[in-house]
Amino acid sequence: MKSLLIFFFLLFCMINGMAGALNAADSSFTQADRERAIRLEVRLDEGLKATNQRIDDLKESMNNDIKSLRDLSYVILGGIFVLITFVLWDRRTTLAPVVKTTKELEERTTKIEHVIKEKAEKDPELKKALKHAGLL
């Protein structure tokens, strides 16, 4: 009987100890703790808003940078187009006198060749020299 009494006493102490621990856990969250949690929540919300604002500012900055790069690439492509156009125009204007002079020289050479061939028909030594040179 004595052991049964000890057993119930220990059981009572254990149950009472658990109930006290449960009550202590409930009572440990006081009004000050609730206010502190609310303040932390407000600070967290403010921090998130500030972070979102910084992210939005960075997005806007990146969009402006991309727009600037796009504008710069348009300017560079326009410059390349102008340069190619200038090179083609310059080449045509530079080559035109050369082509004209070449045509004049070809006409003159043809006339001289014709005169020499006529002279070669009358002069056998000239005819022999032209054949040897491969002009007849």
Secondary structure, DSSP 8 states (H G I E B T S, - for coil): -HHHHHHHHHHHHHHHHHHHHHHHHHHTS-HHHHHHHHHHHHHHHHHHHHHHHHHHHHHHHHHHHHHHHHHHHHHHHHHHHHHHHHHHHHHHHHHHHHHHHHHHHHHHHHHHHHHHHHHHHH-HHHHHHHHHHT--
